């Protein structure tokens, strides 16, 4: 019925010797961080030009973007019913540390303007940028 004699699916490279951070960095290389920062700042500035009473935007940097993504990952692991509970001062429902990384208002501001491509580009151009960020064949794990 089916030809099962083909390459074995999955990883072709042993990843057991690598740390979780090293594996994560294979996919989130510096160019990805730079793109997230550039396009998020661009979109925020473009958006706020149309809002006369908008808050002032402080440009996000690479380290702040890494903290933001780290918080998103933590939120995916430790799920709470409402976003505000991650910053609650009444109960320590989550590990301490989020307070030091980012305020709730700043997190929401970055989340609102998070972008991976210029909104003036065509959709197919944005897809090409995203897919071209990392050449997965060069990572050595597939």
Secondary structure, DSSP 8 states (H G I E B T S, - for coil): -----S---S-SS--TTS-HHHHHHHHS-HHHHHHHHHHHHHHHHHHHTT-TT--------HHHHHHHHHHHHHHHHS--SSGGGGG-SS---S-TTHHHH--HHHHHHHHHH--SS-TTS-HHHHHHHHHTS--GGGTT--
